Amino acid sequence: MKPTLIAASIIAGVLALPAHAEDLSKWEFGINGNLTWDDVQSLRIKIFETFDADGDGALNSEEYTTFDKARREAANNTDSSFLLRSVDGMSRQYMDANLDGKVTRAEMDQALNTWFASVDKDADGIITKGNF
C-alpha cells in the first residue's frame, strides 16, 4: 500500500471517530447565570460543532451517546443547575421528535424553544437563575 493511501486511510478513520467527551462544565454561556435565546442558540451550535462527528447535521446514536456521557460527566463536576438539569432535559427522548434515532438541528431547536418558553415564565426573553 502506498504511503499516501495509508495516511489517507488513517485520517479517514480518525475523522470517523465520535467526538471525545468534552468537559461541558468548562463551556461558557449566558451572563451572570442568565440565559437569552441567543445563548441557547449558541449552545446548540457548539453542541453540533463538537459532537456531530460526521458533519451530516444530525447527531446519530453514537454521537448522541457521546453527548449524553459528556453532560453526565459535566453535571458530576459542577454545581450548575443548568448542567444538572440538562442531563435528563436534553435526553434523546425529548430531542428526537420523529423517533428516527437521530437528532437534527431543527429537532433540537424545536425542543430547546419549547423548553425556553416553558422556563421563561415572565416571557422577557431572559432566563434567570430564579427561573430554573
KEKE-3310 file (N, C-alpha, C; in steps of 0.2 Angstrom, whole numbers, plus 5000, padded with zeros to 4 digits):
npx = (5004:5003:5011:5004:4991:4990:4991:4980:4970:4971:4968:4955:4949:4951:4944:4931:4929:4919:4916:4927:4923:4919:4923:4910:4907:4916:4912:4906:4892:4879:4876:4881:4874:4862:4852:4849:4839:4847:4859:4856:4854:4868:4873:4867:4873:4887:4886:4883:4894:4904:4900:4894:4901:4902:4898:4885:4874:4866:4864:4869:4865:4877:4885:4876:4876:4889:4887:4878:4885:4895:4888:4883:4895:4900:4889:4892:4904:4901:4892:4882:4865:4860:4867:4865:4852:4851:4856:4845:4835:4840:4839:4838:4825:4817:4822:4823:4811:4804:4807:4817:4829:4840:4845:4841:4847:4836:4826:4832:4832:4818:4815:4822:4817:4804:4807:4813:4803:4794:4801:4805:4795:4790:4791:4801:4812:4823:4831:4832:4843:4833:4823:4825)
npy = (4994:5011:5025:5037:5033:5025:5035:5043:5034:5032:5045:5046:5037:5042:5054:5048:5044:5046:5062:5066:5064:5079:5091:5098:5107:5117:5125:5141:5150:5162:5176:5180:5170:5171:5167:5170:5168:5169:5164:5151:5147:5148:5139:5127:5127:5125:5113:5105:5107:5101:5088:5082:5072:5066:5077:5078:5085:5080:5072:5056:5040:5035:5047:5055:5047:5050:5063:5063:5056:5066:5076:5070:5068:5082:5087:5080:5086:5099:5113:5118:5122:5122:5113:5102:5099:5098:5085:5075:5083:5086:5074:5061:5056:5068:5076:5069:5071:5065:5051:5044:5040:5049:5066:5080:5097:5105:5098:5099:5113:5115:5108:5115:5127:5125:5121:5133:5143:5137:5139:5152:5161:5174:5179:5187:5185:5182:5170:5168:5164:5161:5157:5143)
npz = (5000:4996:5004:5004:5002:5014:5024:5021:5024:5037:5042:5037:5046:5058:5057:5057:5069:5085:5093:5106:5123:5129:5142:5147:5158:5157:5147:5142:5144:5143:5154:5170:5175:5169:5155:5137:5123:5112:5118:5121:5107:5103:5111:5106:5093:5096:5102:5091:5083:5091:5093:5082:5073:5060:5053:5047:5050:5059:5075:5077:5084:5091:5091:5099:5111:5115:5118:5128:5138:5140:5146:5158:5164:5166:5174:5185:5189:5193:5201:5194:5190:5178:5170:5178:5176:5163:5160:5160:5154:5141:5135:5123:5121:5122:5113:5100:5089:5079:5081:5074:5078:5076:5080:5074:5069:5068:5075:5088:5090:5090:5102:5111:5110:5115:5128:5133:5132:5141:5153:5154:5162:5164:5151:5146:5138:5144:5154:5171:5185:5195:5188:5184)
capx = (5000:5007:5011:4999:4985:4989:4990:4973:4965:4972:4965:4948:4947:4951:4938:4925:4928:4915:4919:4928:4918:4922:4921:4905:4907:4920:4909:4904:4886:4875:4880:4879:4869:4856:4852:4844:4838:4854:4864:4854:4856:4875:4875:4866:4878:4893:4884:4884:4901:4908:4898:4892:4907:4902:4896:4879:4869:4861:4868:4866:4865:4884:4886:4872:4878:4895:4885:4875:4891:4899:4883:4883:4902:4900:4885:4896:4909:4899:4885:4877:4859:4858:4870:4862:4845:4852:4857:4838:4831:4842:4840:4836:4818:4814:4825:4821:4804:4801:4809:4821:4836:4844:4843:4844:4847:4829:4823:4835:4830:4811:4814:4825:4812:4799:4810:4815:4797:4791:4805:4804:4788:4788:4792:4805:4817:4829:4830:4837:4844:4827:4818:4827)
capy = (5000:5017:5029:5042:5029:5023:5041:5045:5029:5034:5052:5045:5033:5047:5058:5044:5043:5051:5067:5064:5068:5086:5094:5104:5111:5122:5129:5147:5153:5166:5181:5180:5164:5172:5164:5173:5163:5169:5160:5144:5145:5147:5132:5122:5127:5122:5105:5101:5108:5097:5081:5079:5069:5065:5083:5077:5090:5077:5068:5049:5036:5035:5054:5057:5044:5054:5070:5061:5055:5072:5080:5067:5070:5089:5088:5077:5090:5106:5114:5122:5119:5121:5107:5096:5098:5096:5078:5072:5088:5086:5067:5059:5055:5074:5079:5066:5072:5060:5045:5040:5038:5055:5072:5086:5104:5108:5095:5102:5120:5115:5106:5120:5133:5123:5122:5140:5146:5135:5141:5160:5162:5181:5180:5193:5183:5180:5165:5170:5159:5160:5153:5136)
capz = (5000:4996:5010:5004:5004:5021:5028:5019:5027:5045:5043:5037:5052:5064:5056:5058:5077:5088:5096:5113:5128:5131:5148:5146:5163:5156:5142:5145:5141:5147:5158:5177:5176:5165:5148:5132:5117:5108:5122:5119:5100:5103:5114:5101:5088:5099:5103:5084:5081:5095:5094:5075:5071:5053:5050:5042:5053:5064:5080:5077:5091:5094:5093:5105:5117:5117:5121:5135:5143:5142:5150:5164:5167:5167:5179:5191:5191:5194:5204:5189:5190:5171:5168:5181:5173:5156:5159:5158:5150:5134:5133:5116:5121:5122:5107:5094:5088:5074:5083:5069:5080:5075:5082:5069:5072:5068:5081:5094:5090:5092:5109:5116:5110:5119:5135:5134:5133:5147:5159:5154:5164:5163:5144:5145:5134:5148:5159:5176:5190:5199:5183:5184)
cpx = (5004:5006:5005:4992:4984:4988:4982:4968:4965:4968:4957:4945:4947:4945:4931:4924:4923:4919:4921:4924:4922:4919:4916:4905:4911:4917:4906:4897:4882:4879:4877:4874:4863:4857:4847:4843:4844:4859:4862:4855:4864:4877:4873:4871:4885:4892:4886:4891:4906:4906:4895:4898:4908:4900:4890:4873:4864:4866:4865:4867:4872:4886:4882:4874:4884:4892:4882:4880:4894:4894:4883:4890:4902:4895:4888:4901:4907:4893:4880:4871:4857:4861:4867:4856:4846:4854:4850:4835:4833:4843:4836:4828:4814:4817:4823:4814:4801:4803:4813:4828:4841:4841:4846:4844:4840:4825:4826:4832:4822:4811:4817:4821:4807:4801:4811:4808:4793:4795:4805:4797:4786:4789:4796:4811:4824:4827:4835:4838:4837:4822:4819:4831)
cpy = (5006:5021:5034:5039:5027:5029:5043:5040:5030:5040:5050:5041:5037:5051:5054:5043:5048:5056:5064:5068:5074:5088:5100:5109:5117:5127:5135:5149:5157:5171:5181:5175:5165:5169:5168:5167:5163:5164:5153:5142:5144:5141:5126:5121:5124:5115:5102:5102:5103:5089:5078:5077:5069:5071:5083:5082:5086:5073:5061:5046:5037:5042:5057:5054:5047:5060:5068:5060:5062:5077:5077:5069:5077:5090:5085:5082:5098:5107:5118:5119:5118:5115:5101:5094:5096:5088:5074:5077:5088:5079:5066:5059:5062:5077:5076:5066:5067:5052:5041:5039:5044:5061:5077:5092:5107:5105:5098:5109:5120:5113:5111:5126:5131:5124:5129:5144:5144:5137:5149:5162:5169:5183:5186:5192:5182:5175:5167:5164:5157:5156:5146:5134)
cpz = (5000:5002:5010:5005:5011:5025:5027:5023:5035:5046:5042:5043:5058:5063:5057:5065:5079:5091:5103:5118:5131:5138:5147:5152:5162:5150:5145:5141:5146:5151:5165:5179:5173:5158:5143:5127:5113:5112:5120:5112:5100:5106:5109:5095:5090:5100:5096:5082:5085:5094:5087:5072:5063:5049:5045:5045:5057:5069:5079:5084:5094:5096:5099:5111:5120:5121:5128:5140:5145:5147:5157:5168:5170:5174:5186:5194:5192:5198:5200:5188:5182:5168:5171:5178:5166:5155:5157:5153:5142:5132:5126:5116:5120:5115:5100:5092:5084:5076:5078:5071:5080:5078:5077:5072:5073:5074:5088:5095:5093:5100:5113:5116:5115:5127:5137:5136:5140:5154:5160:5156:5163:5155:5142:5140:5138:5154:5165:5181:5193:5194:5183:5189)
residu = (MET:LYS:PRO:THR:LEU:ILE:ALA:ALA:SER:ILE:ILE:ALA:GLY:VAL:LEU:ALA:LEU:PRO:ALA:HIS:ALA:GLU:ASP:LEU:SER:LYS:TRP:GLU:PHE:GLY:ILE:ASN:GLY:ASN:LEU:THR:TRP:ASP:ASP:VAL:GLN:SER:LEU:ARG:ILE:LYS:ILE:PHE:GLU:THR:PHE:ASP:ALA:ASP:GLY:ASP:GLY:ALA:LEU:ASN:SER:GLU:GLU:TYR:THR:THR:PHE:ASP:LYS:ALA:ARG:ARG:GLU:ALA:ALA:ASN:ASN:THR:ASP:SER:SER:PHE:LEU:LEU:ARG:SER:VAL:ASP:GLY:MET:SER:ARG:GLN:TYR:MET:ASP:ALA:ASN:LEU:ASP:GLY:LYS:VAL:THR:ARG:ALA:GLU:MET:ASP:GLN:ALA:LEU:ASN:THR:TRP:PHE:ALA:SER:VAL:ASP:LYS:ASP:ALA:ASP:GLY:ILE:ILE:THR:LYS:GLY:ASN:PHE)
# end
